[in-house]
Amino acid sequence: MKKISFRNDILPLKNELYRLALRITLNPAEAEDVVQETMIKVWNRRDRWEELDSIEAFCLTICRNIAVDKTRKAGNQNPSLEEGHDSADYSYSSNPEEQTMQRDRIALVRQLIDNLPEKQRSCMQLREFEGKSYKEIAQILGVTEEQVKINIFRARQQIKQQFIKTENYGL
């Protein structure tokens, strides 16, 4: 087992931890607090680092638990992700109407993901946005791989159904 360094092995995970915390809390300021608390907890448990199979899974698990706790304490009354995090490329079309429609679709998908149950939202975040394997997600969330697959399947189905329902509304 290799020697784990806070600076080289844990600190580079801060962006990944932030994205996970943001997906759970839906609040950028809360997500930053979660990452900070995660780093403190990981540092305070540095005597156990050598026993771990994956320091990344350890950090992500702590981050997820802190974010879920904060969300539960807040009563899940957080607003949706702000539009300021829009990273879509609209250069494919010079038509303002097409650009607006695409922006609206992205906002709708974000809203649908935000409205998913916490486990499904976490699974989607780790799989679709972080690129984690089912095994890694299961380890991070403390569930079986089968449960991860089921959560992702259900989340995708729910998003698809709600998206189609919303897109066809009024037609």
N, C-alpha and C positions, 0 to 999 in steps of 0.2 A: 504494500500500500504506500502511495506517495505521500510526502509531507504536504499538508494543506496550508496555503498562505492566504491570509485575509485579503491582502492587496491584489494578489494574482488570481486567486480562485473564487473569492466571494464578491468582492467589490464589482467586478465586471458583470455580475448578475443583476445589478440594480435596475437596469432598464427593463429586463424581463420581469422582475419582481413588481416594478411599477405598473407594467401593462396588466399583469394578473390582478393586482390590487385595484386598479382603475376599473377593470371589467366587473369586479365584485361590488365595489363601493359606489361606482358611478359618479365619483366626486374626485377631481384632481387633487385637491388639498388633502382630503382624507387618504387618498392613495399614497401621497408623499409621506404622510404620518405613518402609514402602515409599513412602508419600506424602511423608514427610520427605525421603527420599533423592531422590525424583523432583523435589521443589522445589529441592533443592540442585543437581542436575544441570541442570535447566532454567535456573536462575540462572547457573550457570557457563558456559552456552552462550548467554548473552544477546547476544553479538556476532553470532550467526547468526539472531536472531529476525526481522529484516527480510527475510531470504531465504525464510522459510517461507510456504507457502500457508495453512496452518491451525495456529495455535499450540495449539489444543485437541487436534488429532490428534497433534501433536508430543509434548505432555504425556502423553496417554493411551498412546502407543507406548512412551515411556520407562517409565511406570508399569507397563505390562504386562510389559516385558522384565525389570525389576527383580523384580517379583512372581514371574515364572516362574523366574528364577534362584534366588531364595530358596527356592521350593518344591522345586526340584531338589536344592539343597544339603541341604535338610532331609529329603530322601528321601520327600517327600509323606506324612509320618506325622502330619499335622495332624488334629485332631478336626473334627467337623462344626460348622456354625454353631450357636451357642448359642441356646437358646429365648428368651433375653432380647431378641432382635431381632424379636419377634413383633409385627407391626403390623396384623394382621387385625381386622376388625370383626365381632364375634359378636353384635351387638345385634339381629340379625334374628330371633333365636330365644331364648325364655326357657327352653327345655328344656335342662337341663344335659347330657343325653345327646347331643343334636344338637351342642352346643358342643364337647363332647369329641371327637366324631367329626370335626368340621370341623378342630379343632386337630391331630388325628392325621393327617388328609389333608394339611394344609399341611406338617407335619413330614416326611411321607413324600415329598412333592414336593421339598422342600428337600434331603433326603437323596439323592434320585435325581439332582438337578441337581449336587450335590456330587460324586457318583460318575462324572459324565461325564468323558470325556477333556478335557484342558486347552483345546484349541482349540474344542471344542463348547461347553464351559462359558463361555469368554470371549465367543464369538459370542452365546450366549443372554443373557448378562449385558448386553452392549452393545445388543442388539436389544430384548429384552423389558423390561429394567429401566431402561435408560438412554434408550431410544427412538431410537437411532441408525439411520440409513439403511444399506442394504447397502453403498453406496459409502463412507460414512464408516467402517464397520467394516472394510472391505477395506483402506482407507488406514491405519487404526490398527494392524491386525494384520499388514500387509504381505503380503496374499494377494489373489487375484482375487475379484471380486464373486460369481462362480460358486462358488468354494470356500466363501465365506461362506454362500450359500444352501444348499449341500449340507450344511455343518456344522450349520446350524440345522434343516434338515429331518431329518437323522439324529438330532440331539439330541431333537427333539420326538417322533419315532417311538420312540426308546428309552425316553423318559420315559413315553409313553403305554402302551407294552407292559408295562413294569415296574409301572406304576401299576395297570393292569388285572389283571396277574398277582397282585400283592399284595392287591388288593381282593377278588379271587375266591378267594384261598387258603382252603382248608378248606370250601368250599361244594360 
